[in-house]
Amino acid sequence: MIKLTKREEKAFTRHLFLQLFIEEGSGRIVYHFREHFVLKVAKNKNGYLQNKLEVERYKKYGGEKLAKIIAYSKKIIIMEKVKTIDFDNDKDKAMELTKWLDEICGIDSMDHYDSQGMRENGEIVCYDYGDSKKTYSKRLKKDLSIREWVATKGADELKEN
């Protein structure tokens, strides 16, 4: 039996996560988790806020048009995995969901048009709904990066809402 050094352990861990890695956003990293799920891990304050918003919205609007949250904590969300959609073939369904996200949830449709996916049964759902028009527009007005915005004002403004 061989005992791994810290360096070897780190290399194996990095390799494992690279195999499971899906995408990295401003506040979270998304990984494959088992066959039918993804793991969203907050990497900074913005990620914690995105997780909080997703959980709140899921509790309020349910999983009919939002990807289902299976489990959550402050740092981690386990969510159903959906396939990316072909907008040319599914444009009507995608536009219907975009309108619902904008009007009912207050999620900026322009920001989330590419965050829609298809369940195995053909339903189109939003799988990234952890931002809002209000927070997004404030960042744009100030022309700040997400990290700068959260570090300066974002966290306090979101706590008030």
Secondary structure, 3 states (H helix, E strand, C coil): CCCCCHHHHHHHHHHHHHHHEEEECCCEEEEEECCCEEEEEECCHHHHHHHHHHHHHHHHHCCCCECCEEEECCCEEEEECCEECCCCCCHHHHHHHHHHHHHHHCCCHHHHHHHEEECCCCCEEECCCCCCHHHHHHHHHHCCCHHHHHHHHHHHHHHHC
